[in-house]
Amino acid sequence: MEEIVLLMEKANRFLTSAQLLLEGKDVESACSRGYYAMFYATQALLLVKGLSPKTHKGVRTEFAKIYVQGGIFPVSMSKDFSFAADMRSAGDYEINNIITLDEAKEVVENAKSFVAKVAAYLD
């Protein structure tokens, strides 16, 4: 399905952006792009099952229900996705929140692993 391919291409572009932003020490933006890389990869996975949740929480919930509880992916991926969502939310919406460079590195590294595992599964 073309939409799945396009979502995975977007996930990979956002991973590249996340890495560049991290190198520039823009931790909030790096977390946001890392989260969205995971988000688009997950949307691609859910499309395989004919699902298209309307909310970010819905995407994370369906991923956990179908792919983690179903034994296809490890629980750690769901935790990494939730951590990235928390960091994205904090960076995008909280004025006084301080995301550390280490937290941003964790989000970006988790996103790389997450997208790679999804890509391998889809292949």
PEWO-V964739 format. One record per backbone hydrogen bond with DSSP energy under -0.5 kcal/mol. CO is the residue of the C=O (numbers start at 0). NH is the residue of the N-H. If there is no record, write none. Layout:
{{CO	NH} {CO	NH}}
//
This chain:
{{0	3} {0	4} {1	5} {2	6} {3	7} {4	8} {5	9} {6	10} {7	11} {8	12} {9	13} {10	14} {11	15} {12	16} {13	17} {14	18} {15	19} {16	20} {17	21} {18	22} {19	23} {20	25} {21	24} {24	26} {25	29} {26	30} {27	31} {28	32} {29	33} {30	34} {31	35} {32	36} {33	37} {34	38} {35	39} {36	40} {37	41} {38	42} {39	43} {40	44} {41	45} {42	46} {43	47} {44	48} {45	48} {45	50} {46	49} {54	58} {55	59} {56	60} {57	61} {58	62} {59	63} {60	64} {61	65} {61	66} {62	66} {62	67} {63	68} {66	71} {66	72} {67	70} {73	76} {73	77} {74	77} {74	78} {75	79} {76	80} {77	81} {78	82} {79	83} {80	84} {81	85} {82	86} {83	87} {84	88} {85	89} {86	90} {87	91} {88	92} {89	93} {92	94} {96	98} {97	99} {99	103} {100	104} {101	105} {102	106} {103	107} {104	108} {105	109} {106	110} {107	111} {108	112} {109	113} {110	114} {111	115} {112	116} {113	117} {114	118} {115	119} {116	120} {117	121} {118	122}}
//
